[in-house]
Amino acid sequence: MSTNHRALPILISVFFFWGFVAASNDILIPVFKEKLNLEQWQSQMISFAFYVAYTVGSLIYFFLSRASGGDILNRIGYKNGIALGLVISALGTLLFYPAAETSSFGLMISGLFIVGLGFSLQQTAANPLVITIGNPKKGAQRLSLAGGINNIGTTIGPVIVSLAIFGSIAAGQKLDSLTSVRTPYLILGAAFLVVAVFFKMSSLPNQIHHEDAKDETNTKNPSRKSALSYPQLWLGMIAIFVYVGVEVSTASNLPEFMRQHINLSTDQVAPYVSLFWASLMIGRWTGAVGAFDLKKGTKEVLNFLMPYLAFLVFLLVNKLANHDLTPFYVYAFIIVAIIVADIMSKGNPSRQLIIFSIGGIASLFIGILADGMTSVYAFISVGLFCSTLWPCIFTLAIAGLGKHTNEGSSLLIMMIMGGGFISLFQGWLASDHLLGIQWSYLTGIACFAYLGFYGWRTSAILKKQGIEYDTARS
């Protein structure tokens, strides 16, 4: 099955917005903590509200589908679902105006919650579309490509939002009010509406056609009553929960770690947060090479070129923002680790989960046991090893689900709530009377341990169902 190369760029453009907002939350967290005198765990309510919205949105989708007797996206269409999700997110951004005017933490996280509701519907439609518009064995690589676009948003989001908030503030001065927070989000809301119209008018496929008849007669993987009957899915739901958890909590607690350990002020943290999210872009651009039908020699060259091209994007964005790039050049050597890990995985999503999880555990241990900038770069490099885990988990979890794919996708999106719960949990552990900010990163080690287990266990489960991925790369 060949990839629909005309539809793919249109589809993955929406991934940019998810990344922009998610990474920008990491700038809002220290800003609201400082301005409103919040505890670290209270500031993590920003992440909690945003990511729990995915769960609420997925539950609404699930129960409405059951109540109406059929899958909602199959009725309204996939591109219509994405457009509707964008409109819902745009409505959420409107709350940033009164939230900023009144310095209301409740209004602000309510706005983020509504944005997250819209994103939930968008993700439920977009992720399975990316996997199914081409060869399913290269679905993980196409999701990595989409993730690379996502991480352009995560890389520039913190920089733009930080400039919007602190652009007129002299170094060392504190923010007097939160009115500057409203502008980037109102502009973002307008962009949501424009892109919603663009999706509505696009030639994007509006339906996914599953080969149900073939699925019914497959003796190795017969059709089952529900998506939850497939072990790769319910184990994958836990994997999505802990994956988004370790990704979000590592980044959202980074500003507080840097404040305590290298005395970095809130207005100076943006390029470091940007580098964390750029690390996901670096890994995803590397993994996306396999999505294209290229000659072996060309792929080998691109495996080394793409991560440094992504790093160059990070440097360019922060150069335009007038940030000092000198501290970041050393990161070019750390990038070698993701190149080696990608080559070792050979495009197999199960193997990639295991290898990258080991790398993430190693990075977190270094960050915990070292200190100063060594710890900072170790924690930032976690982004490299988180980079392609979403497409790996998603591809493995919906493999073989057939007519239950939409239901499975919705259940996976529901588990994005892990970003809220785990970041809140780590923020609580970071209290001085418990583990402290540095040792609170043990939370991430536990998450990676499960992800490695999932990669190992799911490989055996899918082989019993006649599904293998070792032929994904040619």
PyMOL commands that set and color helices and strands:
alter all, ss='L'
color gray80, all
select helices_A, chain A and resi 7-12+15-36+40-43+45-68+72-76+78-93+96-102+105-132+136-166+179-201+212-217+227-229+231-252+254-262+266-268+270-291+296-320+326-328+331-334+336-345+349-369+372-386+389-398+402-429+436-439+442-464
alter helices_A, ss='H'
color red, helices_A
deselect
rebuild
show_as cartoon
